Structures are given as C-alpha cells and as structure tokens.
Amino acid sequence: MQSINVNSEIGQLKGVILHTPGLEVEKMTPENAERALYSDILNLSVALNEYNQFKSILNKHCQTYEVKDLLSSLFENKQVKSDLLKQICKNEAVPELYDALFNLPDNETAIQLIEGVELIRDNLTRYLSNERYSLRPLHNFLFTRDASISMYNKVLIGKMANNVREREAVIMNAIFKHHHLFKTQTINADETTNNQQINQIRIEGGDVLIAKEDILIIGTGIRTSTQGIDFIINNIKNEKKGLHHIIVQELPETPESFIHLDMVFTLLDRDTCMVYEPLIMSHNRYRTIHITIDNGTVKCISTEPNLLEALKKAGMHLKPVLCGGNDIWHQEREQWHSGANFFAISPGVIIGYERNIYTIDALNNEGFEVIKASDIINNNIAIPKEKAVITIGGAELARGGGGARCMSMPVKRENIHW
C-alpha cells in the first residue's frame, strides 16, 4: 500500500500515475476538437512514440501506475464498480448504459469509460442525433495532473472547469478512495460543499504547485477559480498547523497556452525555476497575491510585485531560467508549445520537450546537462543524479496543449532537506 507523500515539486520521485494515450485521442475530429479542449487533432502513432519515451524514463526511475490498470483492478470489487458506474451514468444522463457496462469484463469496462461508448441508434431521437457517443471519450486523460492533486499526505480531487473532463475526476476519486494500492484521504469539493457554492468552485492540478511543506503556489484563471482557491485555503485552515504561505498568481484568459500556471512557471531545483518572463517577471496587470495562514487563521493578504518576490518573502529564493531564452519571439513560440512545463524526477533532474531549443539552451547555460531520452532508454547512459534536462520528443504531444508535468500525477516523493 502506497502512502501519499508529496511535499515538494522536486523531491526524488518514488511513484507516479500515468495514462498512456489510446484510441480516445483518435476519436477527435476537427469539428469536435474545440469541445474536447484541443486546438488541433493528434496523430496517435506519433504521439504514442513520443509518450513512450517519457514513460520509459519514468519506468527506469520509479514505480509507475496506469489509470486503466488501476481502474480495471478496482472493479474486482463489484460494489465499487456498481457505485462508480451508477454515478457516471447519472452524471451523464445515460442510465440505460449501466447494465451493459457492469456486465462487461472489468478491463473492458475500464476501456470504455476512457475511450467512450458509441451511441446505439435504436430510437428516433438517437437516430437523428449528431452525437457519435453516449459516453464521450476522455480525450484529455493523458494529462493526469489535472483531475487529482497529491497535496502533502492527502489527495485533492479536481473540480474540473469543463464538463468534458468531469469523468476523469470521478474516476480518480474512486481510485484513491477504494483502491488497495493507495492509503490516503481525499479532499473533494463535490462531497463537502453545498449546492449553492459548488458551481463556483473550479480546481485543476496544473494550477497547483507544492513548493515546500509550508508554501503552495496556485494559479487562478480559466481553469481554477478564486472560490476553488478559497476551498483549498479552508482545508489548510482546518488543519490548524503552523505558518503556511499561499502564493496566488493571476493568469490571462487568452491565449489558450495560459490555461494553467505550470504552462508559465515550474520548479526545477531547490534554487531554480523555469519562467515565462513576460507574465511572471515583467510589469503587467496580472497580480500576485500572498496569503499567510497561521494556526488556522488567515493573518495577512497582500499584493506582491511578482511571483519570485512573493516566494522570496516566504523564504524561498529562486533563480529564474527564461522559457525561450532572452528573445521575446522565441519566448512566445516556445511557451505556446509547453516550453515552461518541466517535470522534476529529483532535485535538478527534469524532463521536457526537445523541440523547445532556445529553452533547452537556456537551461544548458545554467549548468543543466542536456541528455536525450533515447540515450537513457538504450542504456548508453544512466539517469543522472544531478542537474540535467532529459529531452523527449514533443512534435506531436505538444500540440495537445501540455508538457511533461501535465502528463504526470506524482503520488510519492522523498522529502527535501532544505
């Protein structure tokens, strides 16, 4: 049984949940891509080849868990399977699917919940429907970061901003509440908030960064609302522990590459971060708010000059590496393709897309050794123990709107000795 323990963004990674993209990715068309929250449609074979580089690195480094396998084994408990299917069928107004889904082999039920259930046109309404699926495919589930968030020794269940992703959070909630592999408590707004407030709460994992045991960094924009952050604040207040800092960064609503904080800011090492400089450090209208909580009480809420200054005030001194380097044109191009979105597997050892060449050069100039994922996969070199960037292919994956951090949901990291 794996106890949840994530007290930083950079501690040695011991366990992570992934979802290898499957046929749900190919069930997008130009017509439904926008509804699926994509700006383009992906080629599965190319995306899968790139994703397998990412997964192979993680398999060499730590324990990995696949959502589909977790869900399938969870269904060995027939009561849990029944309850989850009833919840999904009710939420998505398809009660007629329950019996068929329940009676499928467990692995097939898991597949259909992710890849979608085709619409059976057995009456006039369905015959005339423009929909292809009774249960729509979960096109975004490869971005496992968003639907659940390991926060210290608990798991915060995402409250998704778009209906097309709600089933992801329902599935992850069931896994963390009932799967024998995980020992934790879940924090779920849907289960603890009244109906009047719940419609305003939105929380997605790409906006929530665990900086240290006493520092959370949270983005607020189109995916995470201020009410969602207040929900997190109230849960921290209820713990009634010592001093805790919450740094909130406002994000633009457009362009779509700014959907989450980790698209403009990620932590790389004890003293280093990756930033999209025009938003994080330059003077602009997007505020940085510093909230301090002490023993269950909000002591102070203030506006800070920028995110790095706020972190410094909280006791975390970080040197920024600029996404795209020093040229504004390169910064804009590479931020669009997840150039700021890096995933640390240990302090200073990070994974990111090789296509963002100016960002990789900026890291190299700061002392990060650049290593191709293929060299590690082919056993030409071991995973480094200090200051390196492992580059994976991203020509296709990046077009999905996320990077290495988006595609990973850590459940256990070693604690950092600051």
C-alpha positions, -999 to +999 in steps of 0.1 A: +000+000+000+014+034-011+010+062+014+007+095-004+036+119+003+042+149-019+058+178+000+076+195-030+077+196-068+113+184-069+118+156-043+131+122-056+101+107-074+090+073-060+056+068-075+036+084-103+002+078-121+002+080-159-023+074-187-008+062-219-029+078-247-051+054-265-079+054-291-097+082-273-071+105-289-080+094-324-117+099-317-113+136-322-123+154-354-117+190-365-154+196-356-152+184-320-116+193-312-125+226-296-152+209-275-125+184-265-103+213-254-078+208-282-068+233-309-057+205-332-062+168-337-033+144-329-018+115-348-019+087-322+010+067-335+034+097-335+021+109-301+024+074-286+060+070-298+068+103-280+049+094-249+066+061-246+100+079-243+085+098-214+071+067-198+103+046-204+123+072-185+099+071-155+098+033-155+136+033-151+134+058-123+104+049-101+071+030-097+046+039-124+008+032-123-015+032-153-050+047-148-066+019-169-049-008-149-059+008-116-095+011-128-096-024-140-083-039-108-106-016-088-136-032-105-127-066-089-148-051-060-182-053-076-198-029-052-173-003-061-178-010-098-215-007-094-214+025-074-190+042-098-210+032-129-242+044-113-226+078-105-212+082-140-244+071-157-264+096-135-240+125-141-240+120-179-277+111-181-273+077-196-289+053-171-296+028-199-258+021-202-254+008-166-263-029-171-242-033-203-211-016-187-215-035-154-217-069-172-186-064-193-152-079-182-135-054-158-108-044-182-133-038-210-154-016-187-123+005-179-115+008-215-150+020-224-151+045-196-119+061-211-123+055-248-161+062-249-192+042-256-207+045-291-243+057-294-267+029-304-293+044-327-323+024-315-349+051-314-358+082-334-340+107-310-307+087-312-311+081-349-313+118-356-286+128-330-254+144-342-235+128-314-214+097-320-210+086-284-234+080-255-203+084-232-178+107-249-141+097-250-118+112-224-095+129-249-076+147-221-069+119-197-032+117-208-029+149-188-033+131-155-021+161-135-054+179-135-081+155-122-064+148-088-036+165-069-013+149-043-011+176-016+012+166+012-003+133+026-038+137+010-053+138-025-073+168-036-098+158-062-100+182-091-132+202-097-129+204-135-137+237-153-152+218-183-179+191-183-160+171-209-134+163-181-156+157-151-155+119-155-117+120-151-121+134-116-149+109-107-126+080-117-096+094-098-118+099-067-129+063-068-093+050-073-080+070-043-109+062-020-111+025-028-080+010-044-060-013-022-027+002-035-032+036-020-036+048+016-048+083+018-077+107+025-094+125-003-105+162-003-134+165-027-155+197-031-183+177-046-187+157-014-183+186+012-197+217-004-233+229-006-250+232-040-250+270-039-212+272-036-202+242-057-209+258-091-183+285-085-155+261-074-130+251-100-097+234-093-073+217-117-039+203-109-019+222-135-026+253-113-014+238-080+023+236-072+036+222-039+067+243-034+076+233+001+059+219+032+047+254+041+043+270+006+017+264-020+017+282-054-017+284-071-027+299-104-061+314-110-076+318-144-100+300-167-094+266-150-090+274-113-113+299-097-108+321-067-135+301-050-116+270-057-085+285-040-107+296-011-117+259-008-081+249-006-074+277+020-103+265+042-089+230+042-054+243+052-071+264+079-089+233+093-055+216+097-046+243+122-009+238+117+018+264+119+026+292+094+016+284+058+021+306+027-002+305-003+011+325-033-016+331-059-008+341-095-034+356-118-034+342-153-047+356-186-078+340-202-061+341-236-043+327-254-051+291-246-015+282-238-020+300-205-046+276-192-026+266-161+002+280-140+026+252-149+025+265-185+043+296-174+061+285-142+076+253-129+101+244-102+134+227-113+157+226-083+160+238-047+170+272-060+160+273-097+127+277-116+115+280-152+095+311-160+078+327-189+093+361-182+066+384-198+040+372-174+060+361-143+086+389-140+076+418-163+053+446-152+017+437-162-019+437-149-019+401-136-015+403-098+005+381-074-013+377-040+005+365-009-018+348+018-004+338+051-022+313+074-011+307+110-027+280+132-060+280+113-063+318+108-056+340+078-032+365+091-025+386+060-034+390+023-012+414+003-002+421-033+034+414-042+055+428-072+057+394-088+058+356-081+095+354-074+094+384-050+065+368-032+084+335-028+114+353-016+093+370+011+081+335+021+117+323+024+122+307-010+149+323-031+148+312-067+169+319-098+148+321-130+156+304-162+138+320-191+115+299-213+126+307-249+158+325-237+161+362-239+143+368-272+106+377-269+097+360-302+114+327-291+097+331-257+062+333-272+068+305-296+082+281-271+057+289-243+030+280-268+045+245-270+049+239-233+084+254-231+079+263-194+064+230-185+091+207-169+087+178-146+114+171-119+121+135-111+147+145-085+162+179-075+177+194-106+169+164-129+140+174-152+121+162-182+109+184-211+103+187-248+134+187-271+116+209-296+120+240-274+156+245-284+161+280-270+147+269-236+170+239-236+199+262-245+190+285-216+190+255-192+223+243-206+238+278-200+227+275-164+246+242-160+220+216-169+235+188-189+213+180-219+206+143-223+184+127-250+158+103-236+169+077-262+204+075-248+189+065-214+164+042-229+191+024-249+213+022-218+240+044-233+239+065-201+223+062-167+197+086-154+218+114-139+218+122-102+222+160-105+215+190-127+203+176-161+175+180-185+163+149-202+147+157-236+118+138-251+101+141-285+073+166-285+065+174-321+030+158-317+024+157-280+030+194-276+001+201-299-022+186-273-015+216-251+006+202-223+041+190-213+058+166-190+044+180-158+009+179-173+013+142-182+023+130-147+005+128-113+030+120-085+018+101-055+051+098-036+083+118-034+111+118-009+111+148+014+136+176+006+161+187+033+161+224+026 
